[in-house]
Every structure is written in C-alpha cells, then in structure tokens.
Amino acid sequence: MPDAHETQLAPFVNRILHGDCRTVLTQLPDACVDLIITSPPYADQRKHVYGGVHPDHYVEWFLPIAAELKRVLKPTGSFVLNIKERVVNGERHTYVLELILAMRQQGWLWTEEYLWHKKNCYPGKWPNRFRDAWERLLHFTKQKQFKMFQEAVMAPMGEWRHERLKKLGANDLHRFNSRAGSGFGKRVANWIGREYAYPTNVLHMATECYNRYHAATFPVELPAWFIKLFTEPGDLVLDPFMGSGTTAIACIRNDRRYIGIELVEEYVRLAEERIAREQASPNLYTFAENGVAYES
Ligand SMILES: C[S@@+](CC[C@H](N)C(=O)[O-])C[C@H]1O[C@@H](n2cnc3c(N)ncnc32)[C@H](O)[C@@H]1O
C-alpha cells in the first residue's frame, strides 16, 4: 500500500509536465526529490526560441525558482545547476557569481563546483579570448550531510599506470609528502593492483546535439554521472527545465524515477518520443498511472 506521500507524488512521477516551472513546482509536495539536475535557459542566449532572461535580471528571475527547488528537495538531496555566464559588452557578466551569493543567502550550501570540459567545443576565434570549452556544474545542498556514493563513479585507472608501477623508487614505497609544503602526499605503491580510481571534479565529455530542434542539450552521460553519484535506484530526480528529455533518459537507463518540467510543448513531445524509444528496457520503478492525466 503506497504511503500518502507517494500517492500525492504519483501523478507527477515519470512524466514530463508541460508548463512553466514557476507554477508547476508549487504543486509538488515538500521534500520529495532526491536530486535536482538542470540546465536553465542561458541569459538572453536563446530569446528567439524560448524566451531569454536578461543577464541583469537573471538572479531575480531564478531566486523564486531556487526557493521552490529548496522546498521540494529532501534534506539529504543535492541540486546540480549547469550554467555558464555569457559575455556582455566584451566581458564576462557576473550573474552566476551573484546567483551563488544570493542562493547562499537563501540558505543553500555551495558545496562544490564541478567543471564540464566540453571535449568538442565550437571552433572559433575572438580577439580577446579563446574558445569556450567548459561550463560550471554548481553543486548546492541543504545541509553538510547529504547522500553521495563515490564508488559509483570510479573510473578505470588508465594504462599509463603499468609503466609507472614497473619501476618503483624509494619515494614510492612510503608516503611521500609534496615538497611544496602543501600537506599533500601520496604512496604510489598503493596503486598496485588497483583497477579503478576516484575521479576529479572535472568531467571530460563531448557535447551532443540530440536533435536539430533542440540545440542546447547536454550529453546523457552528464546527468547520468550525477545521478549515480547522488542517488540510489528508485530515487526521484527532478529536472525543471527538461528540454529534450536528457535527464529522463539518464534516469531510465539507471533505474531512477524522474519528474521533468518543460515550457515549450514541442520539446515536451520531443522528450516523450525519446523516452518512448527507451522503454524497451523497462524502468523497474515506473508507476502504473493508467488513465491519470496531468492538467497543465
Ligand atoms: C538549456 S535548455 C535544457 C536542455 C536540456 N538539458 C536537454 O538536454 O535537452 C532549457 C529548457 O528550459 C525550457 N524553459 C525555459 N523557461 C522555462 C520555464 N519557465 N519553465 C520550464 N521550462 C522552461 C526551455 O524551453 C528549454 O527547453
């Protein structure tokens, strides 16, 4: 018998909700989501497509959404915000930095910043800067103790280690502290027999353009990485700016449940088409909601 909380959630789970997240979010119960991962519209960037927000007004636009996200996130949950400040009048605008400060004022902890290195960034040349090959993934939490499963994202140790471990010197056999006095040290001999290592906070992933109708998609492996790191199978993941459904696809492939919100109907259909193609490998946690229609 599902508990009252699950019954309240059921109409939203494993669905893309068509609407403005500023209103749709208010319908979700408190503390129901384990992870929020999203890439909101970039300031002014795609005004012609889905309504941009002027960089000078970005913080005031986003803060009420952040407040709702904080309400629906469980105390042990995480919020990963993919964002990058754009260039305005020849310099980087400061709205992302201002947003971080304002969200801290709102009660969020700015726990970490991950960096997505876009291995195949756009070619180009500018007089005052190089090609932009990275984006921020800001990690916010509600408290210092949150769910995190570091083993789930361990990466294979690279072939280079065989060569390095062939000839171990004296400094490799005991803990060797950095000569710079940083307090960091390592014992290289510990790597013998190790197949996997913990990753860094830099993710090297190529961009993907899933569909020519939605240019601003992120690669499935990006939300998938954070889903594995911050949730367990069956947990609930929210993307309030779902776009073409990438977060939902990552959830289905990793046996997590999802709630997506998307303003543009065309993108909702695109996401649904994409999701329908994934169902051959069924999501074990899909709720049977036959006949339940969500009114946006
Ligand atoms: C950067 S895209 C997200 C792309 C997505 N990560 C993907 O992989 O397809 C931002 C999306 O937010 C949607 N959007 C903009 N304002 C919105 C709002 N107020 N509520 C819900 N969705 C909104 C846009 O239509 C757009 O599809």
Ligand as a Chemical Component Dictionary entry (heavy atoms), coordinates in Angstrom:
data_LIG
# 
_chem_comp.id                   LIG 
_chem_comp.type                 NON-POLYMER 
_chem_comp.pdbx_formal_charge   0 
_chem_comp.three_letter_code    LIG 
# 
loop_
_chem_comp_atom.comp_id 
_chem_comp_atom.atom_id 
_chem_comp_atom.alt_atom_id 
_chem_comp_atom.type_symbol 
_chem_comp_atom.charge 
_chem_comp_atom.model_Cartn_x 
_chem_comp_atom.model_Cartn_y 
_chem_comp_atom.model_Cartn_z 
_chem_comp_atom.pdbx_ordinal 
LIG C1  C1  C 0  19.080 24.742 -21.820 1  
LIG S1  S1  S 1  17.564 24.013 -22.178 2  
LIG C2  C2  C 0  17.628 22.451 -21.361 3  
LIG C3  C3  C 0  18.181 21.371 -22.224 4  
LIG C4  C4  C 0  18.172 20.005 -21.579 5  
LIG N1  N1  N 0  19.182 19.897 -20.545 6  
LIG C5  C5  C 0  18.397 18.926 -22.642 7  
LIG O1  O1  O 0  19.375 18.177 -22.536 8  
LIG O2  O2  O -1 17.612 18.877 -23.595 9  
LIG C6  C6  C 0  16.435 24.895 -21.198 10 
LIG C7  C7  C 0  14.989 24.487 -21.380 11 
LIG O3  O3  O 0  14.202 25.182 -20.436 12 
LIG C8  C8  C 0  12.935 25.455 -21.021 13 
LIG N2  N2  N 0  12.339 26.557 -20.237 14 
LIG C9  C9  C 0  12.594 27.882 -20.306 15 
LIG N3  N3  N 0  11.886 28.555 -19.383 16 
LIG C10 C10 C 0  11.167 27.625 -18.698 17 
LIG C11 C11 C 0  10.257 27.679 -17.599 18 
LIG N4  N4  N 0  9.952  28.853 -17.029 19 
LIG N5  N5  N 0  9.714  26.522 -17.145 20 
LIG C12 C12 C 0  10.030 25.333 -17.726 21 
LIG N6  N6  N 0  10.884 25.215 -18.767 22 
LIG C13 C13 C 0  11.448 26.341 -19.241 23 
LIG C14 C14 C 0  13.269 25.795 -22.439 24 
LIG O4  O4  O 0  12.148 25.629 -23.298 25 
LIG C15 C15 C 0  14.402 24.825 -22.743 26 
LIG O5  O5  O 0  13.927 23.655 -23.362 27 
# 
loop_
_chem_comp_bond.comp_id 
_chem_comp_bond.atom_id_1 
_chem_comp_bond.atom_id_2 
_chem_comp_bond.value_order 
_chem_comp_bond.pdbx_ordinal 
LIG C1  S1  SING 1  
LIG S1  C2  SING 2  
LIG S1  C6  SING 3  
LIG C2  C3  SING 4  
LIG C3  C4  SING 5  
LIG C4  N1  SING 6  
LIG C4  C5  SING 7  
LIG C5  O1  DOUB 8  
LIG C5  O2  SING 9  
LIG C6  C7  SING 10 
LIG C7  O3  SING 11 
LIG C7  C15 SING 12 
LIG O3  C8  SING 13 
LIG C8  N2  SING 14 
LIG C8  C14 SING 15 
LIG N2  C9  SING 16 
LIG N2  C13 SING 17 
LIG C9  N3  DOUB 18 
LIG N3  C10 SING 19 
LIG C10 C11 SING 20 
LIG C10 C13 DOUB 21 
LIG C11 N4  SING 22 
LIG C11 N5  DOUB 23 
LIG N5  C12 SING 24 
LIG C12 N6  DOUB 25 
LIG N6  C13 SING 26 
LIG C14 O4  SING 27 
LIG C14 C15 SING 28 
LIG C15 O5  SING 29 
# 
